[in-house]
Structures are given as structure tokens and as C-alpha cells.
Amino acid sequence: MPYSPEHDEVPNPLRPGLRAESSPDPCAVVVFGASGDLAHRKLLPALYNLALGAHLPAAFGVVGVSKTPFSNEKYAEDMREALGKFSRNKPVDPEVWREFGAGLRYVAGSFDEDDTFRRLAAQLEELDRTRATRSNRLFYFATPPSSFPTLLKKLKEHRMIRPPNESRFSRVVIEKPFGRDLPSARALNRLILDLGLAERQVFRIDHYLGKETVQNLLVFRFGNTIFEPIWNRQ
């Protein structure tokens, strides 16, 4: 489906005749570690499910970056297979996949090589032309923690991280763990600030932090007389 600006305007189901107050901005998502287990089991299925629910903009694309020697076509084929295994919505909708898969790109290379980032920039420029992503970027670090400093520095060197006051956004998502202890977490934070990233451009993700507590909210509620009275329907 070709992009047109009206695709960004979504009808508001709660107030017929009015537009939704906001809709997602055009964006290209770059997944570092794109051939790994996290991308296969969680990230790409999650993005596909957003597309299935019409929660992604029409102007959208994904660039995977990893050492595995995939072509664009082979990467799309690999991700289609992963969706069939790990998406919570099965079977894969062929119409949604056709549009979603058309926006997938892949760059094979090492994270410490400048050529990898030059080829990444070329793929992103191609998405801007063909998918109208408007130079908005979200970089997702689905990598070992040892790669975080290298990725941050290379993105800055190749001018892919922009100042926070620009109209085009650049954001960084750092997957767990964010440091191995307090000093290493502080060092990583200092590096982020030294590279010019504002706090609103950085997202620290730990999808297992507090998982057991969340899964045991009922036990937590009824096992604590402090909380039960203020969490009931009165």
C-alpha cells in the first residue's frame, strides 16, 4: 500500500466523526542483534502484532543489523517463520504480513566496523524514500551489554543520533541489563549524557524486572492487610 498523509489520521472510535488526538509518527526501527533469540521471540512478533491491530503508522520500516549473513529476502523469510512460531496471534494474516514484510531490511556486519553503519545509513535513506519514514529513527539494542558503548559511539560518530530539539526524532532503547552493578550503570548513563542524548531520547527496558511481583498481585493484595482495604471496590 503506497504511503499517503491521510493514513496517519485514524478515526476516533470513542467519538464518531472526530479524529484521534494522536497517531504514531512515521518511523524506522533499527534492531541491533536482529538475528538473535530476543528479536525472533519478542521484538518482531510484537511489532507485527502492533501492525495487526493498526497501531503502527503506514510510513514504517524495520532494519535488522547483525553478523548473520542474511539478505533482505532471507531475513524477511526468517522473520515470517518466527511469527508463525512465536506470535500470540496465529495464523499470520497474509495481508498484514505483505505490508509489514515489505518494510523489512537487513544489514550484515560487525558493530565495531564503520562500513556496517555506512550501509545502515544507506538502508535508512532508502526507507525514507520508499516508505516515507521521514528520517525518524528508533534504535533498539537487543545485544549483549558489552556492545552498548560501541553502538552508542558509532551511532554518534555517523550522525545517526540527533539533538533532542530537532523536528526529526532519534531514540535509543537499551535492553536489559543496564549495567551489572551501580558503578557500571552510572558509567553507562554518563556515556549517554556525554554523547548528547537527552533523557527523553533514552528508554531503559527490563521486561523481567518485578515480573514475579506482578504475577502475584492477588497474593500480595490479600496477604497484606495494609493494601487489601484500599484496593477493594470501596
C-alpha positions as CSV (number, residue, x, y, z in Angstrom):
1,M,0.0,0.0,0.0
2,P,1.6,3.3,-1.0
3,Y,2.0,5.9,1.7
4,S,-0.2,9.0,1.8
5,P,-0.6,11.5,4.7
6,E,-4.2,10.6,5.4
7,H,-3.0,7.2,6.6
8,D,-1.7,8.9,9.7
9,E,-5.2,10.2,10.6
10,V,-7.1,7.5,12.5
11,P,-10.9,7.7,13.2
12,N,-11.6,8.0,16.9
13,P,-13.9,5.1,17.9
14,L,-14.9,6.8,21.1
15,R,-16.2,10.0,19.5
16,P,-17.6,9.3,16.0
17,G,-16.8,11.9,13.4
18,L,-13.7,13.1,15.3
19,R,-10.1,12.2,14.6
20,A,-7.9,10.5,17.2
21,E,-5.9,13.1,19.2
22,S,-2.6,11.5,18.2
23,S,-1.3,8.8,15.9
24,P,2.2,7.3,15.6
25,D,4.7,9.3,13.8
26,P,6.4,7.8,10.7
27,C,9.5,5.8,11.9
28,A,12.2,3.4,11.0
29,V,13.1,0.9,13.8
30,V,16.7,-0.4,13.8
31,V,17.1,-3.7,15.7
32,F,20.8,-4.4,16.6
33,G,21.1,-8.1,17.3
34,A,18.3,-8.8,14.8
35,S,19.2,-12.5,14.2
36,G,19.1,-13.3,18.0
37,D,16.6,-15.0,20.2
38,L,15.1,-11.8,21.5
39,A,14.3,-10.5,18.1
40,H,12.8,-13.8,16.9
41,R,10.7,-14.5,20.0
42,K,9.7,-11.0,21.2
43,L,10.6,-7.9,19.1
44,L,9.4,-8.8,15.6
45,P,6.3,-10.6,16.8
46,A,5.5,-7.6,19.0
47,L,5.9,-5.2,16.0
48,Y,3.8,-7.5,13.8
49,N,1.0,-7.6,16.4
50,L,1.0,-3.8,16.5
51,A,0.6,-3.8,12.8
52,L,-2.2,-6.3,13.1
53,G,-4.0,-4.0,15.5
54,A,-3.4,-1.0,13.2
55,H,-1.2,0.7,15.8
56,L,1.7,1.3,13.5
57,P,1.9,4.2,11.0
58,A,1.6,3.4,7.4
59,A,5.1,5.0,7.0
60,F,7.1,2.4,8.8
61,G,10.0,0.1,8.3
62,V,12.5,-2.1,10.2
63,V,16.2,-2.6,9.6
64,G,17.8,-5.6,11.3
65,V,21.6,-5.4,12.0
66,S,23.6,-8.5,13.0
67,K,26.6,-10.6,11.9
68,T,24.5,-13.4,10.4
69,P,24.8,-13.1,6.6
70,F,21.2,-12.6,5.6
71,S,19.9,-10.9,2.5
72,N,16.8,-8.7,2.8
73,E,14.7,-11.5,1.3
74,K,16.2,-14.2,3.6
75,Y,15.7,-12.1,6.7
76,A,12.0,-11.5,5.8
77,E,11.6,-15.2,5.3
78,D,13.2,-15.9,8.6
79,M,11.0,-13.4,10.4
80,R,7.9,-14.8,8.7
81,E,8.8,-18.2,10.1
82,A,9.4,-16.7,13.6
83,L,6.0,-15.0,13.6
84,G,4.4,-18.4,12.8
85,K,6.1,-19.8,15.9
86,F,6.0,-17.0,18.5
87,S,3.3,-14.5,17.7
88,R,0.4,-14.6,20.1
89,N,-1.9,-14.2,17.0
90,K,-1.9,-17.2,14.8
91,P,-2.0,-17.9,11.9
92,V,-0.1,-14.9,10.4
93,D,-2.5,-12.7,8.5
94,P,-1.3,-12.7,4.8
95,E,-2.5,-9.1,4.1
96,V,-0.9,-7.6,7.2
97,W,2.3,-9.6,6.6
98,R,2.5,-8.5,3.0
99,E,2.7,-4.8,4.0
100,F,4.8,-5.5,7.2
101,G,7.3,-7.8,5.4
102,A,7.7,-5.2,2.6
103,G,9.2,-2.8,5.1
104,L,11.9,-5.2,6.4
105,R,15.6,-4.6,5.5
106,Y,18.8,-6.2,6.8
107,V,22.4,-5.2,7.2
108,A,25.0,-7.9,7.9
109,G,28.1,-6.7,9.7
110,S,30.0,-6.2,12.9
111,F,29.0,-3.5,15.3
112,D,32.5,-2.1,15.6
113,E,33.0,-1.6,11.8
114,D,32.3,1.8,10.2
115,D,31.2,0.1,7.0
116,T,28.3,-1.5,8.8
117,F,27.0,1.9,9.8
118,R,27.5,3.3,6.3
119,R,25.4,0.5,4.9
120,L,22.9,1.0,7.6
121,A,22.6,4.7,6.7
122,A,22.0,3.7,3.1
123,Q,19.2,1.4,4.0
124,L,17.6,4.0,6.2
125,E,17.8,6.6,3.4
126,E,16.1,4.0,1.1
127,L,13.3,3.6,3.7
128,D,12.9,7.3,3.8
129,R,12.4,7.4,0.0
130,T,10.2,4.3,-0.4
131,R,8.3,4.1,3.0
132,A,8.2,7.9,3.8
133,T,9.8,7.3,7.3
134,R,10.9,11.0,7.3
135,S,14.3,10.4,9.0
136,N,12.7,9.4,12.3
137,R,14.8,6.7,14.0
138,L,14.4,4.3,16.9
139,F,17.5,2.2,17.7
140,Y,16.8,-1.0,19.7
141,F,19.8,-2.6,21.4
142,A,18.9,-6.3,21.5
143,T,22.6,-7.2,22.1
144,P,24.9,-8.3,24.9
145,P,25.6,-5.4,27.3
146,S,29.3,-5.2,26.2
147,S,28.0,-3.9,22.8
148,F,26.1,-0.9,24.3
149,P,29.0,1.6,24.4
150,T,30.3,0.6,21.0
151,L,26.8,1.1,19.4
152,L,26.2,4.4,21.1
153,K,29.6,5.8,20.0
154,K,29.2,4.5,16.4
155,L,25.7,6.0,16.1
156,K,27.0,9.3,17.3
157,E,30.1,9.2,15.0
158,H,27.9,8.5,12.0
159,R,25.4,11.3,13.0
160,M,22.5,9.0,13.5
161,I,21.8,10.4,16.9
162,R,20.4,13.9,16.5
163,P,20.0,16.6,19.1
164,P,16.7,16.3,21.0
165,N,15.4,19.7,19.8
166,E,15.3,18.7,16.1
167,S,11.9,18.0,14.5
168,R,13.1,14.6,13.4
169,F,13.5,12.3,16.4
170,S,16.2,9.8,17.2
171,R,15.6,7.5,20.2
172,V,17.6,4.6,21.8
173,V,16.1,1.6,23.6
174,I,18.6,-0.3,25.7
175,E,17.6,-3.8,26.6
176,K,18.5,-5.3,29.9
177,P,20.7,-5.4,31.8
178,F,21.6,-1.7,32.1
179,G,24.9,-2.3,33.8
180,R,26.0,-5.2,36.0
181,D,26.0,-3.1,39.2
182,L,25.6,0.5,40.4
183,P,29.0,1.9,39.2
184,S,28.7,0.3,35.7
185,A,25.1,1.6,35.4
186,R,26.3,5.1,36.3
187,A,29.2,4.8,33.8
188,L,26.7,3.9,31.0
189,N,24.5,6.8,32.0
190,R,27.5,9.2,31.9
191,L,28.4,7.9,28.4
192,I,24.8,8.5,27.2
193,L,24.9,12.1,28.5
194,D,28.3,12.8,27.1
195,L,27.1,11.8,23.7
196,G,24.4,14.4,23.8
197,L,21.3,12.2,24.3
198,A,18.6,13.8,26.4
199,E,16.7,11.7,28.9
200,R,13.5,11.8,26.8
201,Q,15.5,10.1,24.0
202,V,16.6,7.1,26.1
203,F,14.4,4.1,27.1
204,R,15.8,1.5,29.5
205,I,13.9,-1.8,29.2
206,D,13.9,-4.7,31.6
207,H,10.8,-6.8,30.9
208,Y,11.6,-9.2,33.8
209,L,12.1,-6.5,36.5
210,G,9.4,-7.2,39.1
211,K,7.8,-9.9,37.0
212,E,7.2,-12.2,40.0
213,T,5.6,-9.4,41.9
214,V,3.2,-8.5,39.0
215,Q,2.3,-12.2,38.6
216,N,1.4,-12.4,42.3
217,L,-0.6,-9.2,42.7
218,L,-3.6,-11.1,44.2
219,V,-1.4,-12.9,46.7
220,F,0.3,-9.6,47.5
221,R,-3.1,-7.9,48.0
222,F,-4.8,-10.4,50.2
223,G,-1.7,-11.3,52.1
224,N,-1.2,-7.7,53.3
225,T,-3.8,-6.1,55.4
226,I,-2.3,-2.7,54.6
227,F,-3.2,-3.0,50.9
228,E,-6.4,-5.1,50.8
229,P,-8.7,-2.4,52.2
230,I,-7.5,0.3,49.8
231,W,-7.5,-2.0,46.7
232,N,-11.1,-3.3,47.0
233,R,-14.1,-1.8,45.2
234,Q,-14.9,0.6,48.0
